[in-house]
């Protein structure tokens, strides 16, 4: 593929939308209220993963001490209330990149570990900018497994090897490479390890860098 992608696949949380801080505060608040605090180091293991996978990690850490159903009710209620008060900000360069890809006639898709109901609420009218959408509750295994990206390529009707993925998380980078796709990383909460950086075409500081890379 080189830098001539036939399609570009976006992650959502932390890449397109500044949503990771909202997830972090609602998960940490709900867990602390139930006597099972989540520090930032532990929370970092959830970034890029689906809710089911993250909840499995919680159960491994806290066991029966954390009532999972009550935890889920609390964080989701808090999440919805905060989202009602302030819509999520779009990451710098996001709209400009979408416009650039439109002008270049390169199809765009979105592959998010978030479930459909949450993702569509977060996206709002941005959802209409994509030729295909795939959600974490539509696949058996979330990132870092390749399932979500393979489903997205299938919906686009484009071979995985011809898709370029944009990701902010290590789990997302691993998933893209496992799907046979090239990936550019734009880190959000966590900088990549040397291992993860080597799996990418490039690590960028902003989505503003992507049009220049593709245009080359």
C-alpha positions as CSV (number, residue, x, y, z in Angstrom):
1,X,0.0,0.0,0.0
2,X,2.8,2.4,0.9
3,X,1.2,5.8,1.5
4,X,-1.4,5.3,-1.2
5,X,-4.3,4.0,0.9
6,X,-7.5,3.0,-0.8
7,X,-9.3,3.7,2.5
8,X,-8.5,5.3,5.9
9,X,-9.9,3.8,9.1
10,X,-10.3,6.0,12.2
11,X,-10.4,4.9,15.8
12,X,-12.8,7.1,17.8
13,X,-11.9,7.5,21.5
14,X,-8.7,9.5,21.9
15,X,-8.1,9.8,18.2
16,X,-11.1,11.5,16.7
17,X,-12.8,12.7,19.9
18,X,-11.3,13.8,23.2
19,X,-13.3,11.2,25.1
20,X,-10.7,9.3,27.0
21,X,-10.6,11.7,30.0
22,X,-14.4,11.3,30.3
23,X,-14.2,7.6,30.4
24,X,-11.3,7.7,32.9
25,X,-13.1,10.1,35.3
26,X,-16.4,8.2,35.2
27,X,-14.7,4.7,35.6
28,X,-12.5,6.0,38.4
29,X,-15.3,7.7,40.2
30,X,-17.7,4.7,40.1
31,X,-15.0,2.3,41.2
32,X,-13.9,4.5,44.1
33,X,-17.5,4.9,45.3
34,X,-17.6,1.1,45.5
35,X,-14.4,0.8,47.4
36,X,-12.2,-0.4,44.5
37,X,-10.1,2.6,43.4
38,X,-8.6,2.5,39.9
39,X,-5.3,4.5,39.6
40,X,-4.0,5.9,36.4
41,X,-1.5,3.1,35.9
42,X,-4.2,0.4,36.1
43,X,-6.6,2.5,33.9
44,X,-4.0,2.6,31.2
45,X,-4.6,-1.1,30.6
46,X,-8.1,-0.3,29.5
47,X,-7.2,2.3,26.8
48,X,-8.2,1.1,23.3
49,X,-9.9,-2.1,24.6
50,X,-13.7,-2.8,24.5
51,X,-15.8,-2.6,27.6
52,X,-16.1,-6.4,28.1
53,X,-12.4,-6.9,28.0
54,X,-11.9,-4.0,30.4
55,X,-14.5,-5.4,32.7
56,X,-12.7,-8.7,32.7
57,X,-9.5,-6.9,33.8
58,X,-11.5,-5.3,36.6
59,X,-12.8,-8.7,37.8
60,X,-9.3,-10.2,37.7
61,X,-8.1,-7.3,39.9
62,X,-11.0,-6.9,42.4
63,X,-13.0,-10.1,42.1
64,X,-16.3,-10.1,44.0
65,X,-15.3,-7.0,45.9
66,X,-16.5,-5.0,42.9
67,X,-20.2,-5.5,42.0
68,X,-19.8,-5.2,38.3
69,X,-23.5,-4.5,37.4
70,X,-23.6,-1.7,39.9
71,X,-20.3,-0.3,38.7
72,X,-21.5,-0.3,35.1
73,X,-24.8,1.4,36.1
74,X,-22.9,4.1,38.0
75,X,-20.2,5.0,35.4
76,X,-22.7,5.0,32.5
77,X,-25.1,7.3,34.4
78,X,-22.3,9.6,35.2
79,X,-21.0,9.4,31.6
80,X,-24.4,10.3,30.2
81,X,-24.9,13.2,32.6
82,X,-21.5,14.7,31.8
83,X,-22.0,14.3,28.1
84,X,-25.4,16.1,28.4
85,X,-23.6,19.0,30.0
86,X,-20.8,19.3,27.5
87,X,-20.5,17.5,24.1
88,X,-17.1,15.9,23.4
89,X,-14.5,18.1,21.8
90,X,-13.1,16.9,18.5
91,X,-9.4,16.4,18.3
92,X,-7.3,19.1,16.7
93,X,-7.1,18.6,12.9
94,X,-10.0,16.0,12.9
95,X,-12.4,18.0,10.6
96,X,-9.6,19.2,8.4
97,X,-8.4,15.6,7.9
98,X,-11.9,14.4,7.1
99,X,-12.3,17.2,4.5
100,X,-8.8,16.4,3.0
101,X,-9.8,12.7,2.5
102,X,-13.1,13.8,1.0
103,X,-11.3,16.1,-1.5
104,X,-8.9,13.2,-2.3
105,X,-11.8,10.8,-2.8
106,X,-10.4,8.4,-0.2
107,X,-13.1,6.5,1.6
108,X,-13.2,6.8,5.4
109,X,-14.4,4.3,8.0
110,X,-14.6,4.3,11.8
111,X,-13.7,1.3,14.0
112,X,-14.3,1.8,17.7
113,X,-14.2,-0.6,20.6
114,X,-17.1,1.3,22.1
115,X,-20.5,-0.3,21.8
116,X,-22.8,1.1,19.1
117,X,-25.2,2.9,21.5
118,X,-22.4,4.9,23.2
119,X,-20.4,5.5,20.0
120,X,-23.3,7.0,18.0
121,X,-24.1,9.3,20.9
122,X,-20.5,10.5,21.1
123,X,-20.2,10.9,17.4
124,X,-23.4,12.9,16.7
125,X,-23.4,14.2,13.2
126,X,-19.8,13.0,12.6
127,X,-21.2,9.5,12.0
128,X,-22.4,10.7,8.6
129,X,-18.9,11.4,7.5
130,X,-17.9,7.8,7.2
131,X,-18.6,5.2,4.5
132,X,-18.6,2.4,7.1
133,X,-18.9,2.1,10.9
134,X,-18.0,-0.9,13.1
135,X,-18.5,-1.2,16.8
136,X,-17.0,-3.2,19.7
137,X,-20.3,-5.0,20.4
138,X,-20.4,-6.3,16.8
139,X,-17.3,-8.6,17.2
140,X,-16.4,-11.5,19.3
141,X,-13.0,-10.1,20.4
142,X,-12.1,-6.4,20.8
143,X,-8.7,-4.8,20.2
144,X,-5.9,-5.9,20.3
145,X,-7.5,-8.7,18.3
146,X,-8.0,-7.8,14.6
147,X,-11.7,-8.6,14.4
148,X,-12.9,-5.0,14.4
149,X,-10.6,-3.9,11.6
150,X,-11.4,-6.9,9.5
151,X,-15.1,-6.3,9.9
152,X,-14.5,-2.6,8.8
153,X,-12.6,-3.6,5.7
154,X,-15.3,-6.1,4.8
155,X,-17.9,-3.4,5.1
156,X,-15.8,-1.1,2.9
157,X,-15.3,-3.8,0.4
158,X,-11.5,-3.1,0.4
159,X,-8.7,-5.5,1.2
160,X,-7.1,-5.1,4.6
161,X,-3.7,-4.6,3.0
162,X,-5.0,-1.5,1.3
163,X,-6.4,0.2,4.4
164,X,-4.5,2.7,6.6
165,X,-5.5,2.8,10.2
166,X,-5.2,5.9,12.5
167,X,-4.9,4.9,16.2
168,X,-4.0,6.4,19.5
169,X,-3.5,3.3,21.6
170,X,-1.2,0.3,21.8
171,X,-4.1,-2.1,21.7
172,X,-5.3,-0.4,18.5
173,X,-1.9,-0.5,16.9
174,X,-1.6,-4.3,17.6
175,X,-5.1,-4.9,16.2
176,X,-4.3,-3.0,13.0
177,X,-1.1,-4.9,12.4
178,X,-2.8,-8.3,13.2
179,X,-5.4,-7.4,10.6
180,X,-2.6,-6.9,8.0
181,X,-3.0,-3.1,7.9
182,X,-0.5,-0.3,8.1
183,X,-1.1,2.1,11.0
184,X,-0.1,5.6,12.0
185,X,-0.3,6.4,15.7
186,X,-1.3,9.7,17.2
187,X,-0.9,9.1,21.0
188,X,-3.4,10.5,23.4
189,X,-3.1,9.6,27.1
190,X,-0.1,7.2,26.7
191,X,3.0,7.5,24.7
192,X,4.0,4.3,22.7
193,X,6.7,1.9,23.9
194,X,9.6,1.3,21.6
195,X,8.0,-1.9,20.5
196,X,4.7,-0.3,19.6
197,X,6.4,2.6,17.8
198,X,8.2,0.1,15.6
199,X,4.9,-1.4,14.5
200,X,3.7,1.9,13.0
201,X,4.5,3.7,9.8
202,X,4.9,6.8,11.9
203,X,4.1,8.3,15.3
204,X,2.6,11.8,14.9
205,X,1.7,14.4,17.5
206,X,-1.5,15.6,15.8
207,X,-4.0,14.6,13.1
208,X,-2.8,17.8,11.4
209,X,0.3,15.8,10.4
210,X,-1.7,13.1,8.5
211,X,-2.6,15.0,5.3
212,X,1.1,15.9,4.7
213,X,2.1,12.2,5.1
214,X,-0.6,11.0,2.7
215,X,0.1,13.8,0.2
216,X,3.7,12.7,-0.1
